[in-house]
Amino acid sequence: MFERIIVPIDGSPCSLNALEKAVELQKLCGLDCVLKIICIYRHQGAREASVSMVRPSTPDVIDKSLSLHAREVVQDAKNRAFEMGGRNVTAHVMQGPTARTIMRFASEHQGDLIVMGGRGYGDLEALLLGSVSHKVTSLAHCPVMIVR
């Protein structure tokens, strides 16, 4: 059925529900199905900083903190997937605009299904411009399953 399932994770309850569904689907798809978990962090650029109360003098420190947090989130998700009986699980961390980075990752890794939460922790851009899940469903080249 599916060979490569992509699961974007941000640690939110909906994304963890999506991970659970993805593991269930992976079990149904057979031994060759790979589960690819991705956590994306976004550099706080000038636009975001302009509406923020915090204006750091060393933005590279923020990027390192965001990257470390994303690594913790994705590693926790990978461990959860194994605890639920998942196999062939890989974990990835990327930086960039969330929806477009998910789509680029899915394309580069030939994902044939994206399973994601309907509500994540999001950011100001998501509040103003629409949810990440809505954008992914609009841009996707493969089926997208939205989990609440």
C-alpha positions in Angstrom: 0.0 0.0 0.0 2.5 2.7 1.2 6.3 2.4 1.2 7.3 5.7 2.8 5.2 7.5 5.3 6.2 11.0 6.3 5.2 12.3 9.8 5.9 15.9 10.7 6.2 16.3 14.5 6.2 19.3 16.7 5.5 17.6 20.0 1.9 18.8 20.1 -0.9 16.3 21.1 -2.2 16.3 17.6 1.2 15.5 16.1 1.6 12.7 18.6 -1.8 11.3 17.6 -0.7 11.5 14.0 2.4 9.5 14.9 0.3 6.8 16.5 -1.9 6.5 13.3 1.2 6.5 11.1 2.6 3.5 13.1 -0.7 1.7 12.8 -0.6 2.2 9.1 3.0 1.2 8.9 2.1 -2.1 10.5 -0.6 -2.7 7.9 1.7 -1.9 5.0 4.3 -4.6 5.7 7.9 -5.0 6.5 9.2 -2.7 3.7 7.3 0.4 4.8 9.6 3.1 6.2 8.4 5.7 8.7 10.2 9.1 8.3 9.6 11.5 11.2 10.6 15.1 10.6 10.7 18.1 13.0 11.1 21.5 11.5 12.4 24.6 13.2 12.3 28.1 11.9 14.9 30.8 12.3 13.4 33.9 13.9 14.2 36.4 11.2 13.8 40.2 11.2 10.1 40.0 10.4 9.3 37.7 13.4 11.6 39.7 15.7 9.8 42.9 14.7 6.6 41.7 16.4 8.4 40.0 19.2 9.2 41.3 22.7 12.6 39.7 22.5 15.3 41.1 20.2 18.3 38.9 20.7 21.8 40.2 19.9 23.0 36.8 19.0 20.4 35.1 16.7 22.8 32.1 16.1 22.3 31.1 19.7 18.5 31.0 19.1 19.0 28.8 16.1 21.1 26.4 18.1 18.5 26.3 20.8 15.7 25.7 18.3 17.7 23.0 16.6 18.5 21.2 19.9 14.8 21.4 20.9 13.8 20.0 17.5 16.3 17.1 17.9 14.8 16.3 21.3 11.2 16.4 19.9 12.1 14.1 16.9 14.1 11.7 19.1 11.2 11.4 21.6 8.9 10.7 18.7 11.2 8.1 17.3 11.3 6.4 20.7 7.5 6.5 20.9 7.2 5.0 17.5 9.4 2.0 18.5 7.4 1.6 21.7 4.2 1.4 19.7 5.7 -1.3 17.5 7.1 0.8 14.7 10.1 -0.4 12.7 12.2 1.1 10.0 11.9 4.5 11.6 14.2 7.4 10.8 14.3 10.9 12.4 15.2 14.1 10.6 15.5 17.8 11.7 15.3 20.6 9.1 15.1 24.3 9.2 12.8 26.4 7.1 9.2 27.5 6.5 7.2 24.6 7.9 4.7 23.7 5.1 7.2 24.1 2.2 9.9 22.3 4.1 7.6 19.3 4.7 6.7 19.3 1.0 10.4 19.5 0.0 11.3 16.7 2.4 8.4 14.5 1.1 9.5 15.0 -2.5 13.2 14.4 -1.8 12.4 11.2 0.1 9.7 10.0 -2.3 7.0 10.0 0.4 3.8 8.4 -0.7 1.7 9.4 2.4 2.0 12.3 4.8 0.3 11.8 8.2 0.1 15.0 10.3 -1.8 16.7 13.1 -4.5 19.1 12.3 -3.4 21.5 15.0 0.2 22.0 16.1 2.1 24.5 18.2 2.3 26.8 15.2 3.6 30.4 15.1 2.4 33.9 14.3 2.6 33.3 10.6 0.2 30.2 10.9 -2.2 32.3 12.9 -2.3 35.1 10.2 -1.9 33.0 7.0 -3.6 29.7 7.8 -2.6 26.4 9.3 0.4 24.3 8.2 -1.9 21.3 7.6 -4.1 23.3 5.3 -1.0 24.5 3.3 0.4 20.9 3.0 -2.9 19.5 1.7 -2.9 22.3 -0.9 0.6 21.6 -2.0 0.9 17.9 -1.6 1.9 15.6 -4.5 0.7 12.5 -2.4 -2.2 11.7 -0.1 -2.3 13.6 3.2 -4.0 12.2 6.3 -4.9 14.9 8.9 -5.3 13.6 12.5 -6.9 15.4 15.4 
